[in-house]
């Protein structure tokens, strides 16, 4: 067993992408590799084979390694529900809401979960490929750290440090990060990787030579900027789109303060027949054929935000003019008559009036539903698959007209009598080509072309592995992984 850790000089330096690439590259070489992130803070989550939830990025890394996602791959997940507090997920299940001070005191307990998961993965795989979080040089977070060097020191593993040259200041990022580490931590950094480089490498080489002389750390390679690479984001919203056809379905998604699982919309973003727009705070909802209310980690607070932005009035006007409306998870809950949170799971205890568009009511409960399901859209018979991550239980007459029949015979979701409004608790419904085509057809698209989103993701993971072969020192990488070439 060997453990190799990737840390970054900043958030979004490319840690998730590099770990994904290394997992696929090692798998191609016949190495049994598993991804691991000790602590993740993200509202994009995936349901695991063992019935828990982990960060979505680790699920993608699992796919790169040819594995089903497992809770051991991300033993600590923090899901922010306010600016100062998060729901804490340990081994896939919530243990409560904590503010920053409370969680800091809880870290020794969280570290026990981290070490237990790492031990199990180490037993079953040749290489554990670890992703850090943020930067190891965040001084205020160094004490009791479990996400970066604190973990690396605990398991005695080498570290690669990646920096994004496209941001500027790459040499200052790398040298400055090293300077802020302790002597033993600096000794763990066995190589630099520079990410997102555009231009002539010969012009960069003098800087690379200086960097190696200044730090004594080798540069293992420079990865190029890839313009059309599409991987599910760990947390940040990706608004890029592919070139689209002349005839497009206009889809609008309001960006909520606690929007969750916005990777649901990546298949739409990549679909050549869809013009996808995200409405940012302070912006009116533009004209659309379909409005989608997304998932939320704080449904009542985000619903109040929808009203404060005036988006509720736009949604009602959109329906009066014949537009279609889809609510996913928290978005479905917003469409009902009321949302109650008697235990204060997502904020102050209480209730809120919903948008009143569907005759149902939702109550948040302690028990979170975490499951992966398959079924079919009742209107078209198209196969659908997805996953549920929610604490709400919805009841009401509207549910007598379901959207989906699951393979276990149960009914799921809502389709209004006039066919204008649909809702579902299932995340990922646009990933299956048939289901995506069925929903887009319902929304008004004619001549729908199916898009195989999973195949596109696999293609881009393979492209990442190709970049490892072409641009990094693979002999040194194998040595750091304890693999004989």
C-alpha positions as CSV (number, residue, x, y, z in Angstrom):
1,X,0.0,0.0,0.0
2,X,1.1,3.5,-0.8
3,X,-0.6,6.9,-0.2
4,X,0.1,10.0,-2.3
5,X,-1.6,13.3,-1.5
6,X,-2.3,16.3,-3.8
7,X,-2.5,19.6,-2.2
8,X,-3.1,23.0,-3.8
9,X,-1.8,26.5,-3.2
10,X,-5.4,27.8,-3.5
11,X,-8.9,26.6,-3.8
12,X,-9.6,25.6,-7.4
13,X,-6.0,25.1,-8.2
14,X,-6.8,21.8,-9.9
15,X,-6.6,19.3,-7.0
16,X,-9.8,17.4,-7.9
17,X,-8.8,17.3,-11.6
18,X,-5.3,16.0,-11.0
19,X,-6.5,13.3,-8.6
20,X,-9.2,12.3,-11.2
21,X,-6.5,12.1,-13.9
22,X,-4.1,10.1,-11.7
23,X,-6.8,7.7,-10.7
24,X,-7.6,6.9,-14.4
25,X,-3.9,6.9,-15.3
26,X,-3.0,4.4,-12.6
27,X,-6.1,2.2,-13.4
28,X,-4.9,2.0,-17.0
29,X,-1.6,0.6,-15.8
30,X,-3.5,-2.1,-13.9
31,X,-3.0,-0.5,-10.4
32,X,-5.8,-0.9,-7.9
33,X,-6.3,2.7,-6.8
34,X,-8.9,4.5,-4.7
35,X,-9.6,8.2,-4.3
36,X,-9.8,9.8,-0.9
37,X,-10.6,13.2,0.5
38,X,-10.3,13.4,4.3
39,X,-12.6,16.5,4.6
40,X,-14.7,18.1,2.0
41,X,-16.8,21.3,2.1
42,X,-19.4,21.2,-0.8
43,X,-23.1,21.2,-1.5
44,X,-22.6,18.9,-4.5
45,X,-23.0,15.4,-3.2
46,X,-23.5,11.8,-4.5
47,X,-25.1,8.8,-2.9
48,X,-22.7,5.9,-2.4
49,X,-23.1,2.1,-2.8
50,X,-23.2,1.7,1.0
51,X,-26.1,4.2,1.4
52,X,-24.3,7.4,2.5
53,X,-23.3,10.6,0.8
54,X,-19.9,12.0,-0.2
55,X,-18.7,14.9,-2.2
56,X,-19.6,14.7,-5.9
57,X,-15.9,15.2,-6.9
58,X,-15.0,11.9,-5.1
59,X,-17.7,10.1,-6.9
60,X,-16.2,11.2,-10.2
61,X,-12.8,10.2,-9.0
62,X,-14.2,6.8,-8.1
63,X,-15.5,6.4,-11.6
64,X,-12.0,7.3,-12.9
65,X,-10.7,4.5,-10.8
66,X,-13.4,2.1,-12.0
67,X,-15.1,1.9,-8.7
68,X,-18.5,2.5,-7.1
69,X,-18.4,5.5,-4.8
70,X,-18.1,4.6,-1.1
71,X,-18.4,6.6,2.1
72,X,-14.7,5.8,3.0
73,X,-13.6,7.9,0.0
74,X,-14.8,11.1,1.8
75,X,-15.3,10.4,5.5
76,X,-16.0,14.0,6.5
77,X,-18.3,16.1,4.4
78,X,-19.4,19.6,5.5
79,X,-22.5,21.0,3.8
80,X,-22.8,24.8,4.5
81,X,-26.3,25.9,5.5
82,X,-25.4,29.4,6.7
83,X,-22.3,31.6,6.3
84,X,-21.0,30.4,9.6
85,X,-22.4,26.9,10.0
86,X,-22.6,23.5,8.3
87,X,-24.3,20.2,8.5
88,X,-21.5,17.7,9.4
89,X,-21.6,14.3,7.6
90,X,-19.5,11.5,9.0
91,X,-19.1,8.3,7.1
92,X,-22.0,9.3,4.9
93,X,-24.5,10.3,7.5
94,X,-25.3,13.6,9.4
95,X,-24.2,14.0,13.0
96,X,-25.6,17.5,13.4
97,X,-25.2,21.1,12.5
98,X,-22.1,22.9,13.9
99,X,-20.8,26.4,13.7
100,X,-17.1,26.9,13.0
101,X,-16.1,27.0,16.7
102,X,-18.0,23.9,17.6
103,X,-16.6,22.0,14.6
104,X,-13.1,23.0,15.5
105,X,-13.6,21.3,18.9
106,X,-15.1,18.3,17.1
107,X,-12.1,17.8,14.8
108,X,-10.3,15.2,16.9
109,X,-13.5,13.0,16.6
110,X,-13.6,13.7,12.9
111,X,-10.0,12.7,12.6
112,X,-10.8,9.3,14.0
113,X,-13.3,8.8,11.2
114,X,-10.7,10.0,8.7
115,X,-8.1,7.6,9.9
116,X,-10.5,4.6,10.1
117,X,-11.5,5.2,6.5
118,X,-7.9,5.5,5.3
119,X,-7.0,2.3,7.1
120,X,-9.7,0.4,5.3
121,X,-8.8,1.8,1.9
122,X,-5.1,1.1,2.5
123,X,-6.0,-2.5,3.3
124,X,-7.9,-3.0,0.0
125,X,-6.0,-1.0,-2.6
126,X,-2.4,-0.6,-3.8
127,X,-2.6,3.2,-3.9
128,X,-4.7,5.7,-2.1
129,X,-4.8,8.9,-4.0
130,X,-5.6,11.7,-1.6
131,X,-7.0,15.2,-2.4
132,X,-6.4,18.0,0.1
133,X,-8.8,20.9,0.7
134,X,-8.2,24.6,0.1
135,X,-4.5,25.4,0.9
136,X,-2.2,23.9,3.5
137,X,-0.9,27.4,4.3
138,X,-4.2,28.7,5.8
139,X,-2.6,29.7,9.1
140,X,-5.9,30.1,11.0
141,X,-6.8,26.5,10.2
142,X,-3.5,24.8,10.9
143,X,-4.2,23.8,14.5
144,X,-6.0,20.5,14.5
145,X,-5.9,20.3,10.7
146,X,-7.3,17.0,9.3
147,X,-7.6,18.1,5.6
148,X,-4.1,18.9,4.5
149,X,-0.7,18.6,6.2
150,X,-2.3,17.4,9.4
151,X,-3.5,14.3,7.6
152,X,-0.2,13.9,5.6
153,X,1.8,14.0,8.8
154,X,-0.6,11.5,10.5
155,X,-0.2,8.9,7.7
156,X,3.4,9.8,6.7
157,X,2.8,10.3,3.0
158,X,4.4,12.4,0.3
159,X,2.7,15.4,-1.2
160,X,2.4,17.0,-4.6
161,X,1.7,20.7,-4.6
162,X,-0.4,22.1,-7.6
163,X,-0.8,25.7,-8.6
164,X,-2.9,27.4,-11.2
165,X,-0.7,29.6,-13.5
166,X,-3.8,31.1,-15.2
167,X,-4.6,33.0,-12.0
168,X,-1.2,34.7,-12.1
169,X,1.5,34.8,-9.4
170,X,2.2,31.1,-9.6
171,X,5.8,31.3,-8.3
172,X,4.7,33.4,-5.4
173,X,2.0,30.9,-4.6
174,X,4.4,27.9,-4.6
175,X,7.3,29.6,-2.8
176,X,5.0,31.3,-0.3
177,X,3.1,28.1,0.5
178,X,6.4,26.3,1.3
179,X,7.6,29.2,3.4
180,X,4.5,29.0,5.6
181,X,4.9,25.2,6.3
182,X,6.9,23.7,9.1
183,X,10.2,22.0,8.2
184,X,8.7,18.5,8.4
185,X,5.8,19.6,6.2
186,X,8.1,21.2,3.6
187,X,10.0,17.9,3.5
188,X,6.9,16.1,2.5
189,X,6.5,18.2,-0.7
190,X,8.1,16.0,-3.3
191,X,7.0,17.7,-6.5
192,X,5.3,20.7,-8.0
193,X,2.7,20.6,-10.8
194,X,1.8,23.8,-12.6
195,X,-1.8,23.8,-14.0
196,X,-3.6,25.6,-16.8
197,X,-0.6,26.9,-18.8
198,X,-1.2,28.6,-22.1
199,X,1.7,29.6,-24.4
200,X,5.3,28.5,-25.2
201,X,6.8,26.3,-22.5
202,X,10.3,27.5,-23.5
203,X,9.4,31.0,-22.2
204,X,8.3,29.4,-18.8
205,X,11.4,27.2,-18.4
206,X,13.7,29.9,-16.8
207,X,11.1,30.3,-14.1
208,X,10.9,26.6,-13.6
209,X,14.7,26.4,-13.3
210,X,14.7,29.2,-10.7
211,X,11.8,27.6,-8.8
212,X,13.7,24.3,-8.5
213,X,16.9,26.0,-7.4
214,X,15.1,28.2,-4.9
215,X,13.1,25.5,-3.3
216,X,15.0,22.2,-4.0
217,X,11.6,20.7,-5.1
218,X,11.4,19.3,-8.6
219,X,8.7,20.5,-11.1
220,X,7.0,17.2,-12.2
221,X,5.4,18.9,-15.1
222,X,3.2,21.6,-16.6
223,X,-0.4,20.8,-17.6
224,X,-1.9,22.8,-20.4
225,X,-5.1,24.8,-20.3
226,X,-7.8,22.7,-21.8
227,X,-10.6,24.9,-23.1
228,X,-13.4,22.3,-23.6
229,X,-12.8,20.0,-20.6
230,X,-16.1,19.3,-18.7
231,X,-15.9,17.6,-15.3
232,X,-18.5,18.0,-12.5
233,X,-17.4,20.9,-10.3
234,X,-16.7,20.2,-6.7
235,X,-18.6,23.3,-5.6
236,X,-18.3,26.3,-8.0
237,X,-21.0,26.8,-10.6
238,X,-19.8,26.1,-14.2
239,X,-21.7,28.3,-16.6
240,X,-19.8,27.4,-19.8
241,X,-21.9,26.1,-22.7
242,X,-21.1,24.2,-25.9
243,X,-22.0,25.7,-29.3
244,X,-25.7,25.3,-29.7
245,X,-28.1,24.7,-32.6
246,X,-30.2,27.5,-34.0
247,X,-33.4,26.1,-32.6
248,X,-32.9,26.0,-28.8
249,X,-35.0,25.4,-25.8
250,X,-34.5,28.2,-23.3
251,X,-33.9,27.0,-19.8
252,X,-33.4,29.3,-16.8
253,X,-32.2,28.3,-13.3
254,X,-32.2,30.8,-10.4
255,X,-29.0,30.7,-8.5
256,X,-30.0,30.3,-4.9
257,X,-27.6,31.2,-2.0
258,X,-27.5,27.5,-0.9
259,X,-28.0,25.9,-4.2
260,X,-27.1,22.2,-3.9
261,X,-26.2,19.5,-6.5
262,X,-26.1,22.0,-9.4
263,X,-24.2,19.3,-11.3
264,X,-27.8,18.2,-12.1
265,X,-27.7,20.7,-14.9
266,X,-24.3,19.8,-16.5
267,X,-26.1,17.6,-19.1
268,X,-28.3,20.6,-20.1
269,X,-25.2,22.9,-20.2
270,X,-23.6,20.5,-22.7
271,X,-26.7,19.8,-24.8
272,X,-26.5,21.5,-28.2
273,X,-30.2,22.1,-28.3
274,X,-30.4,23.8,-25.0
275,X,-29.8,27.5,-24.2
276,X,-29.1,27.3,-20.5
277,X,-29.0,30.5,-18.4
278,X,-28.3,30.9,-14.7
279,X,-30.0,33.9,-13.2
280,X,-27.6,35.6,-10.7
281,X,-28.6,37.6,-7.7
282,X,-30.1,41.0,-8.7
283,X,-30.9,39.8,-12.2
284,X,-34.5,39.2,-13.4
285,X,-35.3,35.8,-14.7
286,X,-35.0,36.1,-18.5
287,X,-37.7,34.7,-20.8
288,X,-37.7,30.9,-20.9
289,X,-39.5,27.8,-22.1
290,X,-38.6,26.0,-18.9
291,X,-37.7,27.3,-15.4
292,X,-36.0,24.9,-13.0
293,X,-36.0,25.5,-9.3
294,X,-32.9,23.6,-8.1
295,X,-32.0,21.8,-4.9
296,X,-31.2,23.8,-1.7
297,X,-29.5,23.1,1.6
298,X,-31.6,25.8,3.3
299,X,-35.0,25.6,1.6
300,X,-37.0,28.1,3.7
301,X,-34.2,30.7,3.6
302,X,-33.7,30.2,-0.2
303,X,-37.5,30.5,-0.8
304,X,-37.4,33.8,1.1
305,X,-34.6,34.8,-1.2
306,X,-36.6,33.9,-4.3
307,X,-39.3,36.2,-3.0
308,X,-36.9,39.0,-2.2
309,X,-35.5,38.9,-5.7
310,X,-39.1,39.1,-7.2
311,X,-38.5,35.8,-9.0
312,X,-41.8,34.3,-7.6
313,X,-43.8,36.9,-9.5
314,X,-41.8,36.1,-12.7
315,X,-42.5,32.3,-12.2
316,X,-46.3,33.0,-11.9
317,X,-46.2,35.1,-15.0
318,X,-44.2,32.4,-16.8
319,X,-46.9,29.9,-16.0
320,X,-49.7,32.2,-17.1
321,X,-48.0,32.5,-20.5
322,X,-47.8,28.7,-20.9
323,X,-44.2,28.1,-19.7
324,X,-43.1,24.9,-18.0
325,X,-41.7,24.7,-14.5
326,X,-39.7,21.9,-12.9
327,X,-38.7,21.6,-9.2
328,X,-35.9,19.3,-8.1
329,X,-35.7,18.3,-4.4
330,X,-35.7,21.5,-2.5
331,X,-37.2,23.1,-5.6
332,X,-40.1,20.6,-5.4
333,X,-40.7,21.5,-1.8
334,X,-40.8,25.2,-2.7
335,X,-43.7,24.5,-5.1
336,X,-46.0,23.3,-2.4
337,X,-48.3,25.0,0.1
338,X,-45.9,25.1,3.0
339,X,-42.5,24.0,4.4
340,X,-42.1,23.3,8.1
341,X,-38.9,22.8,10.0
342,X,-40.0,22.1,13.6
343,X,-36.6,20.9,14.7
344,X,-34.6,23.8,13.2
345,X,-32.6,21.4,11.0
346,X,-31.9,24.1,8.3
347,X,-32.1,27.3,10.4
348,X,-34.5,28.7,13.0
349,X,-37.4,26.3,13.7
350,X,-40.7,27.4,12.1
351,X,-42.7,27.2,8.9
352,X,-42.9,29.1,5.6
353,X,-45.6,29.4,3.0
354,X,-44.6,27.8,-0.3
355,X,-45.3,29.1,-3.7
356,X,-48.7,27.4,-3.6
357,X,-48.4,25.9,-7.1
358,X,-48.8,22.3,-6.0
359,X,-51.2,20.9,-3.4
360,X,-48.6,19.4,-1.1
361,X,-46.8,20.2,2.2
362,X,-43.3,19.3,3.4
363,X,-42.0,18.7,6.9
364,X,-38.2,18.4,7.5
365,X,-37.3,15.4,9.7
366,X,-34.2,14.1,11.4
367,X,-34.0,11.1,9.1
368,X,-32.3,11.9,5.8
369,X,-33.2,9.8,2.8
370,X,-30.1,8.6,0.8
371,X,-30.8,6.2,-2.0
372,X,-30.0,5.5,-5.6
373,X,-33.0,4.5,-7.8
374,X,-34.1,3.7,-11.3
375,X,-37.5,3.7,-13.0
376,X,-39.4,5.3,-15.9
377,X,-41.1,8.5,-16.7
378,X,-44.8,7.7,-16.7
379,X,-45.6,10.1,-19.6
380,X,-43.1,8.7,-22.0
381,X,-41.9,5.4,-20.6
382,X,-38.3,6.6,-20.8
383,X,-35.9,5.0,-18.4
384,X,-34.6,7.3,-15.6
385,X,-32.1,6.9,-12.9
386,X,-31.1,9.2,-10.1
387,X,-30.4,9.6,-6.4
388,X,-32.2,11.1,-3.4
389,X,-30.5,13.3,-0.7
390,X,-33.2,15.0,1.4
391,X,-34.6,15.2,4.9
392,X,-38.1,16.4,3.9
393,X,-41.2,14.3,3.7
394,X,-43.9,15.6,1.4
395,X,-47.6,14.7,1.5
396,X,-50.7,16.0,-0.3
397,X,-53.2,15.4,-3.1
398,X,-50.7,16.5,-5.8
399,X,-48.7,13.3,-5.2
400,X,-51.6,11.3,-6.6
401,X,-50.4,12.3,-10.1
402,X,-46.7,11.1,-10.0
403,X,-44.0,11.8,-12.5
404,X,-42.0,8.6,-12.2
405,X,-42.7,4.9,-11.4
406,X,-39.7,3.4,-9.7
407,X,-38.6,-0.2,-10.3
408,X,-39.7,-1.2,-6.8
409,X,-43.2,-0.2,-7.8
410,X,-43.4,3.0,-5.8
411,X,-44.4,6.3,-7.3
412,X,-42.3,9.4,-7.2
413,X,-42.6,13.1,-8.0
414,X,-45.5,15.2,-9.3
415,X,-47.0,16.2,-12.7
416,X,-49.7,18.8,-12.5
417,X,-53.1,18.2,-14.1
418,X,-52.4,20.8,-16.8
419,X,-49.0,19.3,-17.5
420,X,-47.2,22.6,-16.9
421,X,-45.5,21.8,-13.6
422,X,-43.4,18.8,-12.6
423,X,-41.4,18.0,-9.5
424,X,-39.1,15.3,-8.3
425,X,-36.8,14.4,-5.4
426,X,-34.4,12.7,-7.8
427,X,-31.1,14.4,-8.6
428,X,-29.3,13.4,-11.8
429,X,-32.5,12.9,-13.8
430,X,-30.9,14.6,-16.9
431,X,-27.9,12.2,-17.0
432,X,-29.7,9.2,-18.6
433,X,-30.2,10.0,-22.3
434,X,-33.7,8.7,-22.5
435,X,-35.0,10.5,-19.5
436,X,-33.3,13.8,-20.5
437,X,-34.9,13.6,-23.9
438,X,-38.3,12.8,-22.3
439,X,-38.1,15.8,-20.0
440,X,-36.9,18.1,-22.7
441,X,-39.7,16.9,-25.0
442,X,-42.2,17.7,-22.2
443,X,-40.7,21.2,-21.9
444,X,-41.4,21.9,-25.5
445,X,-38.3,20.7,-27.5
446,X,-39.1,19.1,-30.9
447,X,-36.8,16.7,-32.6
448,X,-34.8,16.0,-29.4
449,X,-31.3,14.5,-29.9
450,X,-30.2,12.3,-27.0
451,X,-27.0,13.3,-25.3
452,X,-25.0,10.5,-23.5
453,X,-23.6,12.6,-20.6
454,X,-21.9,9.7,-18.9
455,X,-20.0,8.8,-22.1
456,X,-18.9,12.5,-22.4
457,X,-17.6,12.4,-18.8
458,X,-15.7,9.2,-19.5
459,X,-14.2,10.7,-22.6
460,X,-12.9,13.7,-20.7
461,X,-11.5,11.6,-17.8
462,X,-9.5,9.6,-20.5
463,X,-8.3,12.9,-21.9
464,X,-7.0,13.9,-18.4
465,X,-5.1,10.6,-18.1
466,X,-3.6,11.3,-21.6
467,X,-2.3,14.6,-20.2
468,X,-0.5,12.8,-17.4
469,X,1.4,10.7,-19.9
470,X,2.2,13.7,-22.2
471,X,3.1,16.4,-19.6
472,X,4.2,14.9,-16.3
473,X,7.3,12.9,-15.2
474,X,5.6,9.5,-15.0
475,X,8.6,7.7,-13.6
476,X,8.7,10.0,-10.6
477,X,5.0,9.7,-10.1
478,X,5.2,5.9,-10.1
479,X,8.0,6.0,-7.6
480,X,6.0,8.3,-5.3
481,X,3.1,5.8,-5.6
482,X,5.4,2.9,-4.7
483,X,4.9,1.3,-8.1
484,X,7.8,-0.4,-9.9
485,X,7.9,0.7,-13.5
